[in-house]
Amino acid sequence: MYVIVVGAGEIGGPLIDIAIQHGEEVVAVERNSERADEVADQFDCLVLNADGTVKETLEDAGAERADAIVSTTDADATNVMVSLLAKELGIPEVLSVVRNPEHMALFERIGVHTMQNPQRLIARDLYRSLRLPSVEDYMQIGAEAEVFEITVAEGAPIAGETLQSAAEAGLFGEEVLIVAIERDGDGQPITPRGPTRIEVGDLVTVYSGTGASPELTDVFGHPEDHF
């Protein structure tokens, strides 16, 4: 995939790194000369020290063959301009960070995929870690549902139980599904079935229609404060 990243700051920089690690061809556009030099020194990609809101800059970045463009600057006005130019130039996938939630509707009207207020997302993740430290990773689906990972601790009510017996014992309700199990750190997931037995040390991927909660983490041997 050929990707143009406009803005190489706190979001754009890590994005460039991740995309390159996954084998994507990346062109970075950064207006700040010092930051552009840093990116050029750090990453194996073309870096343009230029203004991404100028049509010629995006053309120089290879807009005619780009599969996607992501605008990650600190200013919504800049991100809107980049997105509009990208649409005009026919780039298939246009994505942008949106700093002010009140501007979301504008980005949606011009057909841009968005990520809302990164600082708020970070704050939400920090609060989740504070409230449920045993949850190792999670993804929210819709308004309430979540998929999360948790390790089965010694003495957990579910340890030694099969999925069928755990369900019969009422350890979790109908809104909870065990999606995958990783055992012995080999990275090979076990597809859960009714007779599959949960063991101490298993890294379990869980779907909960009502989200992660202290009551649910208790089942995996992680009593959290119920507040």
Secondary structure, 3 states (H helix, E strand, C coil): CEEEEECCCCCHHHHHHHHHHCCCEEEEECCCHHHHHHHHHHCCCEEECCCCCCHHHHHHCCHHHCCEEEECCCCHHHHHHHHHHHHHCCCCEEEEEECCHHHHHHHHHCCCEEEECHHHHHHHHHHHHHHCCCCCEEEEECCCEEEEEEECCCCCCCCCCEHHHHHHCCCCCCCEEEEEEECCCCCCEECCCCCCECCCCCEEEEEECCCCCHHHHHHCCCCCCCC
